[in-house]
Amino acid sequence: MKVFEFWQGGKGRQLDNLPLITWTGNALLNDQDGAQFKISADGLPGEGTWHREAGRTAITGDQPIDVSSYGVPAICFCIGHVICGADDYWQWVVLTESEDAARKLIRDGYLTATPFD
């Protein structure tokens, strides 16, 4: 699985090639008042969503991706092609080194926050 820098709202330079990611988690971001938001990345070639964490499960246990090890504030990768009825798209995940980094990308217009009901 190719890992890219999430650059200006889209796929930037390739940073790594990892084994397939088997889990993602915590796809909602809370604001200071406790409201929850789903975060999307509209500049990727398919459907992109922000997650707080992702990784793979191996014999030794869960191995989360450490975004800070790449030296960039955010990364993205494609986890597969979805075909369901009329839907046909590539599913992308954006990870940031912190929730504050995600909030900055939202303020800068590179991620979109939608209230989660």
Secondary structure, DSSP 4 states (H G I P E B T S, - for coil): -EEEEEETTEEEEEEEE-SPP-EEE--EEE-TTS-EEEEEETTSSSEEEEESEEEEEETTEEEE--GGGGTSSEEEEEEEEEEETTEEEEEEEEEESSHHHHHHHHHTTSSEEEE--
